[in-house]
């Protein structure tokens, strides 16, 4: 069984076919230890990175750690599962040296440009949705606060360029003041697709130091490939290990899903803390669209994966009140939207545009005159999608 999986994995890594020079090489890597380089010590009889839905090839048991801690979680159903260490690629593999074709070539890692936001599919596909990224287990040598910048990006086979989920420049770092620390995510520029079961995750994080950047310290720089071979949905809660920090990732792979853009306009007359989150009926985890304090006007968009024909909920949390918009595919308008009690906090407009079908987009606007408008924007999906 292990031998077959190795052959299958090898084929997937060399599917481009043509031989190209690898941008990163290492003379002491040989083809015989290629699988040790790629897979490390993980067993090849199952995918160890998934807690849910992925089962061992040889049994019906979930893949769980063999430890006292694993027994403790088995005895307590309410306990939170710890993140599973994810297996990362080395800087170079046997394929890089011997075959001239490896993940660097397959996913064009030398190209740091952003993927085309107009790419996608006209119908439901297997998609990736990232809910959160959290830095944890910092080295004791760090003293808070520290300024962190860099990227976390997804590269899919649709166009293997960066699709950013976290992107902070050196001039705009995030201040980390505790361990663990949850990173504020940005919207991907388009949906993250897994049409051939595989997608590459790229993380490159740095600590900003005084000066021109020459003294900046590498925090975490890794590549890893999610290999999702399933007919159902599943969730991944894992961590990308590093020498001085770990990055916990909470995400899901969703079958029969479409790409949707949530557009939010908010206007408040005085400074207040506002939080927008989204939920799909395909999962319970929240997608944080915005979480912060502001006054005046604010406009933002966020791309999310939604199960086809399922509900998409956008929730506003302001002060101690909660308001909700509900959308569903096939309906030319929201199923529900907030009542007039929301108006005392300001004006909040939420719209949803489905980019994976020929739907008409719709936008529910609640104005200060207590009028409700439905705006429609028609587009040609063939101009945008494959």
DACORTA-V371592 format. One record per backbone hydrogen bond with DSSP energy under -1.0 kcal/mol. NH is the residue of the N-H (numbers start at 0). CO is the residue of the C=O. E is the energy in kcal/mol with one decimal. If there is no record, write none. Layout:
nh: <NH | NH>
co: <CO | CO>
e: <E | E>
This chain:
nh: <4 | 5 | 6 | 7 | 8 | 9 | 10 | 11 | 12 | 13 | 16 | 17 | 19 | 28 | 33 | 36 | 37 | 38 | 39 | 41 | 49 | 51 | 53 | 55 | 56 | 66 | 70 | 71 | 72 | 73 | 74 | 75 | 78 | 83 | 85 | 88 | 96 | 97 | 99 | 100 | 105 | 106 | 108 | 110 | 114 | 118 | 124 | 126 | 127 | 128 | 130 | 131 | 133 | 134 | 135 | 138 | 141 | 145 | 147 | 148 | 149 | 150 | 151 | 152 | 153 | 154 | 160 | 161 | 162 | 164 | 165 | 167 | 171 | 173 | 175 | 180 | 182 | 185 | 193 | 196 | 198 | 199 | 200 | 201 | 202 | 203 | 204 | 205 | 206 | 207 | 215 | 216 | 218 | 219 | 221 | 223 | 225 | 227 | 233 | 235 | 237 | 238 | 239 | 245 | 246 | 247 | 248 | 249 | 250 | 251 | 252 | 253 | 256 | 257 | 259 | 260 | 261 | 262 | 263 | 264 | 265 | 266 | 267 | 271 | 273 | 274 | 275 | 276 | 277 | 278 | 280 | 282 | 286 | 288 | 289 | 291 | 293 | 295 | 297 | 299 | 301 | 303 | 305 | 307 | 309 | 311 | 312 | 313 | 314 | 315 | 316 | 317 | 320 | 322 | 324 | 325 | 326 | 330 | 332 | 334 | 335 | 341 | 342 | 344 | 346 | 348 | 349 | 350 | 351 | 352 | 354 | 360 | 361 | 363 | 364 | 366 | 369 | 372 | 374 | 382 | 383 | 384 | 385>
co: <0 | 1 | 2 | 3 | 4 | 5 | 6 | 7 | 8 | 9 | 13 | 15 | 99 | 25 | 30 | 32 | 33 | 34 | 35 | 38 | 46 | 234 | 51 | 60 | 44 | 64 | 66 | 67 | 68 | 69 | 70 | 71 | 75 | 236 | 238 | 222 | 92 | 93 | 94 | 94 | 101 | 102 | 103 | 107 | 161 | 115 | 256 | 253 | 191 | 251 | 249 | 249 | 247 | 180 | 245 | 243 | 138 | 175 | 173 | 205 | 167 | 203 | 165 | 201 | 162 | 199 | 158 | 112 | 153 | 151 | 151 | 149 | 168 | 147 | 145 | 134 | 132 | 164 | 125 | 193 | 225 | 154 | 223 | 152 | 221 | 150 | 219 | 148 | 216 | 146 | 212 | 206 | 204 | 204 | 202 | 200 | 198 | 196 | 252 | 250 | 248 | 83 | 246 | 135 | 239 | 133 | 237 | 131 | 235 | 128 | 233 | 126 | 124 | 305 | 303 | 352 | 301 | 350 | 299 | 348 | 297 | 346 | 295 | 293 | 291 | 316 | 289 | 314 | 286 | 312 | 310 | 279 | 277 | 275 | 275 | 273 | 271 | 267 | 265 | 263 | 261 | 259 | 257 | 255 | 306 | 326 | 278 | 324 | 276 | 322 | 274 | 320 | 317 | 315 | 313 | 335 | 311 | 327 | 330 | 325 | 325 | 338 | 339 | 341 | 266 | 264 | 363 | 262 | 361 | 260 | 258 | 376 | 351 | 349 | 372 | 370 | 366 | 364 | 362 | 379 | 380 | 380 | 119>
e: <-2.0 | -2.0 | -2.1 | -2.4 | -2.5 | -2.6 | -2.3 | -1.9 | -1.6 | -1.1 | -1.2 | -1.0 | -1.6 | -1.5 | -1.5 | -2.1 | -2.1 | -3.0 | -1.6 | -1.5 | -1.0 | -1.2 | -1.3 | -1.6 | -3.2 | -1.3 | -1.7 | -2.0 | -1.8 | -1.7 | -1.7 | -1.1 | -1.2 | -2.0 | -3.1 | -3.0 | -1.5 | -3.2 | -1.1 | -1.4 | -3.0 | -2.3 | -1.6 | -1.9 | -2.8 | -1.2 | -2.5 | -2.5 | -3.0 | -2.7 | -2.8 | -1.6 | -2.5 | -2.9 | -2.6 | -1.9 | -1.8 | -2.1 | -2.9 | -2.3 | -2.4 | -2.0 | -2.4 | -2.7 | -1.9 | -2.9 | -2.7 | -1.7 | -1.1 | -2.9 | -1.8 | -2.7 | -1.1 | -2.9 | -3.3 | -2.7 | -2.5 | -3.1 | -2.8 | -1.4 | -1.6 | -2.7 | -3.6 | -2.9 | -2.5 | -2.7 | -3.3 | -3.2 | -3.3 | -3.0 | -1.3 | -1.9 | -2.5 | -1.7 | -2.1 | -2.1 | -2.8 | -3.5 | -1.8 | -2.9 | -1.9 | -2.2 | -3.0 | -2.9 | -1.9 | -3.5 | -3.2 | -2.2 | -2.4 | -2.4 | -2.3 | -3.0 | -2.6 | -3.3 | -2.6 | -3.1 | -3.1 | -2.7 | -2.9 | -2.8 | -3.1 | -2.5 | -2.3 | -1.8 | -3.1 | -1.9 | -2.6 | -2.2 | -2.2 | -2.8 | -2.0 | -2.0 | -2.3 | -2.4 | -1.8 | -2.3 | -1.9 | -2.6 | -2.4 | -2.2 | -2.0 | -2.7 | -2.8 | -2.7 | -2.1 | -2.7 | -3.5 | -2.5 | -3.4 | -3.0 | -3.0 | -1.9 | -2.5 | -2.6 | -2.6 | -2.1 | -2.9 | -1.7 | -2.1 | -2.6 | -1.2 | -1.6 | -1.6 | -1.8 | -2.4 | -3.2 | -1.2 | -2.7 | -2.1 | -2.6 | -2.3 | -1.6 | -1.8 | -1.5 | -1.6 | -1.6 | -1.7 | -1.2 | -1.4 | -1.6 | -1.0 | -3.1 | -2.1>
